[in-house]
Amino acid sequence: MATNPARFTDKNLYGPQGPRAQDIKQDALGDCYFVATLSAVALYHPRLIKGLITYDAPSQRFIVGLYNLSGKRKYVHVTQAEIADNIARQGGSWMDNTGTNQIAWPAVMETAYAKLYDTNPSDGLASGYVKISNGGWPKDAMLAITGSVGSEIKFQQYPTLSRAKSINLLGARVARALKRHHAITLWSVPEKDGRSLAQKLTNAPIARDGLVNNHVYAVISITQSHGGWTVKLRNPWGNNLNVNEGKDGASAYISVSLDTLVNTGGLQSFRVSAY
């Protein structure tokens, strides 16, 4: 039984309002697909996050229930030292940025996810972090957290509809899912080169959407106006700096036209939770 006071407990696991989307701050680990999904789930289903984590005071460990790639529930024990290690690796919480021990749940969840895939206990969780930090699929993150891969929504050009109406249908599907409080992420990819020959000869720039390429965002909202649909996203980085696509900003939130996302080719898909 542990005798020294625990650095992390159920008392500093969450902030006063419980798990929130803005609790995520991805730094050095390349697991945007996982931490952005945590952010999206926390937005509408903070109780689900709370239900995944139990604190065992006698052992000073957290017990986290995650699902493996086969959909089987696994209970991962996370130690105090392993959480401290996550902070040292500049993981997905704000604790390495603020220097405090507050709002530890993102570090607990990310540590558990790395431990779920760790294959060499002799080197700590190094192999687990290598596994989760080399990129991954949004569906795998949704499965790990919710127990279901959910569904994928992609742009489809319908033969009987104009491109504008096809985009409008995509926006309506996303809006309907958000209205029903489904957690949603967006997967961005490099824009396509849609320039004409003349534009290429004059080195005209490729149209950009302002998003990080090959990145996953939490979808906060989608709104419709006469100009079409606008998607509000939260970057798990905690900012939108150094993207270099014309929309850099210190805020974690960025709004992008759905028309732009589709027409530049920067949208891969939306991932929608099953519940």
ZICORQUI-V760673 format. One record per helix or strand of 3 or more residues. SS is the DSSP state (alpha for helix, beta for strand). FROM is the first residue (numbers start at 1). TO is the last residue. If there is no record, write none. Layout:
ss/from/to
SS/FROM/TO
SS/FROM/TO
//
This chain:
ss/from/to
alpha/21/23
alpha/32/44
alpha/46/52
beta/53/56
beta/61/67
beta/73/78
alpha/80/88
alpha/95/98
alpha/105/116
alpha/121/123
alpha/126/133
alpha/138/146
beta/151/153
alpha/163/179
beta/184/188
alpha/197/201
beta/215/225
beta/228/235
beta/253/257
alpha/258/263
beta/267/272
//
